[in-house]
Amino acid sequence: MTTANTDTSVVVIGAGQAGLSVAYYLRRLGLDPGNDFVLLDRGPGTGGAWQFRWEALRIGSAHKINDLPGLDELGISFETADRQAPAKDVVADYYQRYEEHYGFQVVRPADVTAVENHNADLIVTLADGDHVQQVTTETVVNATGTWGAPFVPWYPGLRSFEGRHVHTNDYVSAQEFEGERVVVVGGGTSAIGFLLELEHVASEIAWVSRRPIDFLEDGGLNLEARVEAVKLQDEAARAGRALPSIVSGTGVPRTRRIQAGIDRGLLKPRPMFSAIEPRGVRWADGSFQEADAIIWSTGFRPELRHLSSLKLREKEGGMSVAAGVALGDSRVFFAGYGPQASTIGANRAGRMIARQVIATLSKLQALRG
């Protein structure tokens, strides 16, 4: 389907769960990997954001990892993977086998720095170290996720802290905090995982959260709240608003490991502190906690800076996206954004987006005559 006007018909930016899902369905719909569509990925290896997760995160304690579409053809599944194995290693291995099986020819490391208009087409600029090149394309599927855009909320004194600020995407292992006083900020499973790992390593641990923790009694996700969270994501995406938190609406499953932490008194969060001082954090009531490090398990924002020249960002802070299509430019698609985020259905969105890409390509080629 590639035309003489462009290098390729589709550029998929990102080879994590969302990008690979779209690629699978593009291939099923007749597009040739490496010719009709190209996958660009910034990471040095396979696995999307999972390759950067901390070593102690196991398959059994991670959020549910959904199988990619067509993964069963390889005879493997995350459902039957070793629950004690590092999640980063298992995902990287399965994704590598998946890419090879379907011949996706992912280009990596390819850091996309810009997507710009080029008459009726688009130019994608990518860098591999000092080498910069450009690819012309008719359409772009943005599947960059959020790992590259960590969010740290501002509090008075944030920059005055003399210890270390560590975000989830910087966390390597509990051992780097041995003997230290640590404050963990966040109300999701990552924050809880850090606390459990630090319990017998750090000298002191304090847990703070901006909201009460909704521990689910049945040990599973609150499906009703999950549906509502997806709805709120979709409404925000369509309106071009900044996306709300998914985790805040789904709750934290009360697993046996987490319940044991609650029983030991470890998992009892304090309300959010009001200020950060050079040697720790202070609450509104005047109480103070000394700290050598603050771990910010406070989430991420969509990584969209490379799309800035297309001027798709709205005044409300987000992109206007409906059913995976940018309302401001029908040549641009978003996989894993808003209601299609990886934890709530990137695989299902892959088929929808691939079909819309094919329809758009047909329209563009008809206009060219």
Order of alpha helices (4+ residues) and beta strands (2+ residues): beta-alpha-beta-alpha-beta-beta-beta-beta-beta-alpha-beta-beta-alpha-alpha-beta-alpha-beta-beta-beta-beta-beta-beta-beta-beta-alpha
